[in-house]
Every structure is written in C-alpha cells, then in structure tokens.
C-alpha cells in the first residue's frame, strides 16, 4: 500500500490517497481537488471511494467535486451523515471493511481498511486501520502531539476519553498514525510526546 499526502487550507488539513496496484481510496479531501484529481489521473488509479473520517469542511470540502470528476462514492459514518450537506453514498459502521477490488487475492495487492468508530471530536468520527501495513488514518481523533478538540457542537470530551482509553491506547507501539493534521508518528512516539493522550491514559 502506498500513501500520498496532500496538505491544504489555512488549517493545513491532510488528505491522503492510499493505493495498491491500479486502485485507490481518497481519505478526507478538504481542499485543492485539482491536485488530487491530477495525481489520481497521472497514476491511472481507479478510485473506489472517498472516505471521510468526519463531516467538518476542512476534511470534506472537496469531496463532492471529486465524486463528480472521478465517479466514485462518498463514504461517512452514519452518525455524521446528516451534517454532510452534499449527501453521502455509503453510510459506514464500526467494523466495516473497505477493500479495493484491484489486486484482490494477492497478500499485498489491495488496500484494506477497517472502520473504527472513535467519537469525541464528532459523533461519527472514525479511524481507518490498515492492519497489514501497521498504519491507521486517525482523522481528528488523535494527532502526533495532541487530540482533536471536543468543544464544537457535536464534540464530547467524555466520548473522546472513552475512544482513547478503549481503542487508541490498545494500539501497539509499532503502529504509525496518519492524522488529519500534522505529521505521522508511531504510537511509541505518541506515548512519549502527546500530553493530552497521556493525561487521559494516566487518569490525570
């Protein structure tokens, strides 16, 4: 699995194109649809879905344009669907498995992402786990050095704390997170520098 990151907008949000062979998923296209479209077409990828980790516009603003230009569905967790005004095509649930069709049958020939519901930043916030590649796309649940904010309309510190304690804290140190803002980091690094994460885990 290959991962290409695009950074866009005043909030410097991350969009990822994850690919294997000729197929890809697009994760959190908030800005600059033309750059993503060019990358997909230059590499002759067949995009099989636009996956939104949550509904906020810095992660979803370019999704409708990409759906139109690239002819692929928009996917979002059902609890965030009503807040995404452009309308989603696929409603996701915790535990759903998203796989690209291209390359199936080969151990490393397709992209396989498992949906993990991690509310806190929004009600329908999700992470996308690529277990085979030891990578997780975490949206605005957790960044390398802090956590997603919980003071917006559908945020909840209690739900965030539960997601951190019962989901994120169970991830191994070798796992690399690709967050919605900022640089990737291993969970080993997160456990050293992410003070908000440590505050919840240590019960402070």
N, C-alpha and C positions, 0 to 999 in steps of 0.2 A: 504494500500500500504506500502510495506517495501522497504527500501533503504539501499543498501550496497555500501560503498565507497572503491575504491582501489586507492592508491596514487603511481604513478610510474614515473621513469625517473629523469634526472637531473633538469628538470623544475617542478617536483612534481605536475604533472597533475592529475586531478581527473577523474576517470572512475566510473560510477555508474551502478549498476544493480538494477532496480526497478521491484518489483514483487508483485503479488497478486495470492493467491492460487498456481496453478502449472504453471503459465505463467509469462514471464518477457520481458522487454526491456533492452538492454545494451546501455548505453549512453557514447560516447567518449572514446572508448578503444584505448589509445595511446601506452600503454606498457603492458608487462607482460601478454600475452594472456593465459599462462598456469594457472595462479591464477584464472582468470575469468572462464576459462573452468572448472576447478576443482570445483569452487563454484557453477556454474550452474548445473553440473552433480551431485554433492553431495546432492543438494537440489531437484533433479529431476525436474528442471524447463524446460519448453518448451519455448525457446527463440523465440520471434516473430518478432524481428527486432533489428538491430544495428543502432542507431540513432547518427549521427554526427552533433554537433552544428556548426561546420565549418571544413574546409579542412586541417588545419595545422596538421603536422605529430604527434605532441605531443597529439593530440586528435583522430587521425585516424590511427596511425601506425600499430595497431594490428587488425584492422577491417577485412582485407582480410583473415587473419588466422582464426579469429572467424567465419567468414562466411563459410569457408570450413569445419571447425571442427563441428560447431553447426547447419549448414544447415539453415541459416536464412538470410534475405535480408539486405543489407546496404542501409540506407536512408540518404539523404542530400538535402539541399535546392538547387534548380535548378541553382542559381547564383554562387554556389561554386562547382558544379558538374564537370566542366571542369578542375578544379585544383586538383581533387582527382583522382590520376593516376590509382588506382585499379579498378575504374568503379563502380558507384552506381547502385542499382537495382530499387530504388524508388526515384523519384525527388519530393521534398516537396515544398509546397507553404504556404504562410501566411494563417492561419486559418484552415489548415488541422487538423483533429482529428485522433489521433493514439490510438487505443484501443486494448488491448489483448482480444483474443477470450475466453480464460479460465475464467469462472465465470461471464460471461455476464448475465444480468438480476438481479444480486444482487447489492444493492447500494454500497457495498464496496468490491465486488468480482472481480474487474478487474482494470487494470491500464488504465487511460485515460489521455492522454497528448495532449494539443493543441499547435500547432506550431505558434510561434510569430516571425516574421521576424524583426530582430534588426541589420541592417547593421551598420558598423562603424569599427569593428575590421577586418572583411572581408565583401565582398559584400553580401554573402549569410549567414551571421551569424544569428543564431536563438536562441531563448529561448524556453523552453518546460514547459508549465504551467499545473500543476495538481491542478485545481481549488478546487475540492472537498477536497483535502488534504492540501490546502493552502501552496503549495510548488511550486517553479519554479527552473528548472535547467537552469542556465544562461550562460553556456559556458564561453567565454571570453568577453562577453558584460559588465558584472559588477561583481566585487568581493566584499568581505565584506568591504574592506578599500580603494579600488581604482577601476579604469576602465581598460578595455582591451586597449592595445596600438593601435595606429592608424597610425603609421609611417611605416608600412610594405607595400608591393606592392599594395595590394587592400584595404588598410585601408583608412578611411576618418574621420577626426575629425568632419567635418560638419554633416556627416551621424550619427556618434556616438552621437553628441549633440542632433540631432533630435530624435534618438531612446530613449535617456534618458528622454528628455522633454515630448515626446508624448506617450511613452509606459511605461518605468520603473517608472517614477515619479507618475504614476496613480495607482500603486500597493499599497494596504493597508499595514499599519504598522505590521499587524499580519502575513503577508506572509513571509515565510522563503525561502531565496535563497540558492541554492546549486551550487556554482560556479565551473568553470573549474580549478581553482587553489585556495588553501586556504580553510578555514573552512566555514561552513554555518553560516548565520546570518539572523535575522529578518530585514525587511525593517525599523523597528523602530531603530535598531542599525545602519543600513546603513546611515540613515538620521542624525545620531549623529557623526559618525566617518569617513565617506567616503568623504574626502575633494574634490576629483575630481568630484564626483556626485554633491556635494553642490555648487561647482563653476559653473557648468552648470545650475543647477536649479535656483540659485540666480542671474544668469546673470553677473557674475564677469569675 
